[in-house]
Amino acid sequence: MDRQFSITGTMIGNQYTFFLGNLNMGTSYYLYQINTPSLSPRIVPYFSMTKISERTKNEPSGHDNDILSICSGQRKIGPEEAAEYLKAVIKKEDTVVDKAEKGKFPLVELEYTNGIQRSMILGLRDTLRWKTYKFQPGAYIDILWTVTDYLVFKICGDKDFIWLEPVAAYRNTDPEMKEPLKVDFSRINYPKEKFSGQNRASDINRTLRRVERSSFDRKPFRF
């Protein structure tokens, strides 16, 4: 049976900020948009991502596949390696991921649900946190909260525990955090547990991924 696909209900057009560190958040980032550039040889629409803004220090820059370079640990990632790496991030064996032109983001066949698009965003964010974030007091953490918004928390702690304290909320299209949203954090069920022990970084990251998984279903903030 041929793969079924649907344009409705996808995340095409959604924008996502990927911060490249969390000590001085907002000074180094990529802003990507999910798009649908063409049809596959099987006449199935592809989805992909294109970088629409960036601010970098020593990170890869200027190419749509730069985020895959950072996540994979390769300064310059080739088309074949990028496609293979993205399929590993999505973690769905029958997903069709094809290579794109040099420097471009790979091409992924659409399916009937947006499950693989969600897996891609969550997987890339999870990997970036492990690669570039510091889970220590004084650093910051961003959490996808709705389809259009993210929350920023400060990591606080003492000799025994670390925890998250809310700072502000922003649109996904505001990577430099210039226009904070008026959000009442007392009405938001954000992670309030305290983390301790040698595995506290792993515990925080698992919590963040679980919370972000629900972001695709939450309604955007309205004012």
Beta strands, then each sheet from edge to edge (+ up, - down):
strand 1: 15-19
strand 2: 29-35
strand 3: 46-55
strand 4: 97-98
strand 5: 107-109
strand 6: 140-144
strand 7: 149-157
strand 8: 162-171
sheet 1: 1+ 2- 3+ 5- 4+
sheet 2: 6+ 7- 8+
end
